Amino acid sequence: MKVITGLLKGRNILGYNIDGTRPTMDRVKMSIFSMINDHINNTIVLDLFSGSGNYGIECISEGAKLVYFNDYNKECIKVINKNIDNFNIRDKSIILNMDYQKCLKYLKDNNIKLDLVFLDPPYKEHIIEFIIIFLLNNNLLKKNAYIIAEFEGDKLNSKYDNLILKKTRNYGKKEVYIYEYKGE
C-alpha cells in the first residue's frame, strides 16, 4: 500500500497483512479521494476502523489538521504508531485503541466535532447505520461534514435527517457511499 496523493505521495504504508483486517484496494482509495479531495484541507477526521491507518494517513497527506485513528485490534495500533512515526505526523494524529462504541462515546464526552468520518467496519457487523445515527443524535458533525461508508450487504438510506447521500460507487459486491451533512 502506498500514499496516493499529497505531500506523502508514493511512500509505503505498513500493515497490508494484519490479521483480521481487509485493506482498501488502491483503486478504491483513489476513487474515494478523487471525490472528496477538495474537502480534506484543514479538517478534523475520524478513521473509526483504522486498520493500518490508510485513510487517515492519506488525509494528513492532503492537509487534514488532525486525525483520530481508532482500532480495537492491538496489532493495528502498533502498525498505526509505526506509520505515524515513519511519516513524522505525530503532531496531527491521535491514536485510540477502543471498541467503536467506546470511541464514539469518547468523542461525544469530549465534544469533538468532525469534518470527515471514514466508516469501514468488518462487513459482517452491519453497524454503519447505527454509527451514522449516533453521530447525528450526538451532534458530532460540523456543517458540511462528509461521511464515507465502505460496506458490503448493508442497506443504507439516501437520507438521515440532514445527512444527504452525495455520491455512490460499486466495486463488485463492495459499495462506497459518501454523505454530506447539511445541518447546523
C-alpha positions in Angstrom: 0.0 0.0 0.0 1.2 3.5 -0.8 0.0 7.0 -0.1 -1.6 8.0 -3.4 -1.9 11.8 -3.1 -0.5 14.9 -1.4 2.7 15.6 0.5 3.4 12.0 1.4 2.6 10.6 -2.1 4.4 7.4 -3.1 5.5 6.5 0.4 4.8 3.0 1.7 2.2 2.3 4.3 2.9 -0.7 6.6 0.1 -3.1 7.5 -1.4 -4.6 4.4 -1.1 -8.0 6.0 -2.6 -7.5 9.5 -4.7 -10.5 10.6 -8.4 -9.6 10.8 -8.2 -6.6 8.5 -9.2 -6.0 4.9 -7.1 -3.2 3.4 -8.9 -1.0 0.9 -7.6 -1.5 -2.6 -5.6 1.3 -4.0 -8.1 1.8 -6.9 -11.0 2.1 -4.4 -9.0 4.6 -2.3 -8.0 6.6 -5.4 -11.7 6.8 -6.4 -12.8 7.9 -2.9 -10.1 10.6 -2.6 -10.8 12.0 -6.1 -14.4 12.5 -4.9 -13.5 14.2 -1.6 -10.2 15.8 -2.3 -11.3 19.4 -2.1 -13.0 18.7 1.3 -9.9 17.5 3.2 -7.6 20.5 3.8 -7.7 21.8 7.4 -10.2 19.2 8.7 -10.7 17.1 11.8 -11.0 13.5 10.7 -12.2 10.2 12.3 -10.9 7.0 10.9 -13.1 4.8 13.1 -11.9 1.3 12.0 -8.3 2.4 11.1 -6.6 -0.9 10.4 -3.2 0.3 9.2 -4.3 4.0 9.2 -4.5 4.1 5.4 -7.4 6.6 5.2 -6.2 8.8 8.0 -2.6 9.0 6.6 -4.0 9.9 3.2 -6.0 12.7 4.8 -2.9 14.1 6.6 -1.0 13.9 3.3 -3.8 16.1 1.8 -3.7 18.7 4.5 -6.0 17.5 7.3 -5.4 19.3 10.6 -6.0 16.3 12.9 -6.9 12.7 12.5 -8.4 10.4 15.2 -7.2 6.9 14.4 -9.2 4.2 16.2 -9.0 0.5 16.1 -9.7 -2.2 18.7 -7.0 -4.5 17.3 -3.8 -4.0 19.3 -1.7 -5.2 16.3 -3.3 -2.4 14.2 -2.4 0.1 16.9 1.2 -1.0 16.7 1.3 -0.6 13.0 -0.5 2.8 13.0 2.1 4.0 15.5 4.9 2.8 13.3 3.3 4.5 10.2 2.8 7.8 12.2 6.4 7.8 13.3 7.7 6.8 9.8 5.8 9.7 8.2 6.6 12.1 11.1 3.0 13.1 11.5 2.5 12.5 15.3 1.5 16.2 15.8 -1.5 15.6 13.5 -2.5 12.2 15.0 -4.5 11.0 18.0 -4.4 7.2 18.3 -7.2 5.5 20.2 -7.4 1.7 21.0 -11.1 1.3 21.7 -14.2 -0.6 20.7 -16.0 1.6 18.2 -18.9 2.3 20.7 -16.4 3.5 23.4 -14.7 5.6 20.8 -17.9 7.3 19.8 -18.7 7.9 23.5 -15.2 9.4 23.9 -15.8 11.8 21.0 -19.2 12.8 22.5 -17.9 13.2 26.0 -15.1 15.4 24.7 -17.4 17.4 22.5 -15.3 16.7 19.4 -16.8 17.9 16.1 -15.8 16.2 12.9 -15.4 17.3 9.3 -14.8 13.9 7.8 -15.6 10.4 9.0 -14.4 7.1 7.5 -16.6 4.0 8.3 -15.1 0.8 7.0 -16.1 -1.8 9.7 -15.9 -5.5 9.3 -18.6 -6.2 6.7 -20.3 -8.9 8.7 -21.1 -6.4 11.5 -23.7 -4.3 9.6 -23.3 -1.3 12.1 -22.9 1.7 9.7 -26.4 2.9 10.1 -26.1 2.7 13.9 -22.9 4.8 13.8 -24.5 7.4 11.5 -27.5 7.8 13.8 -25.2 8.1 16.8 -23.1 10.8 15.1 -26.3 12.7 14.2 -28.1 12.3 17.5 -25.0 13.5 19.4 -24.2 16.5 17.3 -20.7 15.2 16.4 -20.6 16.5 12.8 -19.7 20.0 11.7 -21.8 21.6 8.9 -20.9 20.2 5.5 -19.1 17.2 7.1 -18.7 14.1 5.0 -19.2 10.5 6.0 -17.5 7.9 3.8 -19.0 4.5 4.3 -17.4 1.4 2.7 -19.6 -1.7 3.1 -21.0 -4.9 1.6 -24.5 -6.1 2.2 -25.8 -3.2 4.3 -29.0 -1.4 3.4 -28.4 2.3 3.9 -30.8 5.2 3.3 -30.1 8.0 0.9 -31.0 10.5 3.7 -30.8 10.6 7.5 -32.3 13.8 8.7 -29.8 16.5 7.4 -27.3 13.9 6.1 -27.7 13.5 2.4 -26.2 10.9 0.1 -24.0 12.7 -2.3 -22.2 10.0 -4.3 -22.1 6.2 -4.6 -19.7 3.8 -6.2 -19.8 0.0 -6.6 -16.7 -2.2 -6.8 -18.1 -5.7 -7.3 -20.0 -6.5 -4.1 -18.4 -3.6 -2.2 -20.2 -0.3 -2.1 -19.0 3.2 -1.1 -21.5 5.9 -0.1 -20.4 9.5 0.5 -22.8 11.5 2.6 -22.8 15.3 3.3 -24.2 16.8 6.5 -26.3 19.9 5.8 -27.2 20.6 9.4 -26.1 23.4 11.7 
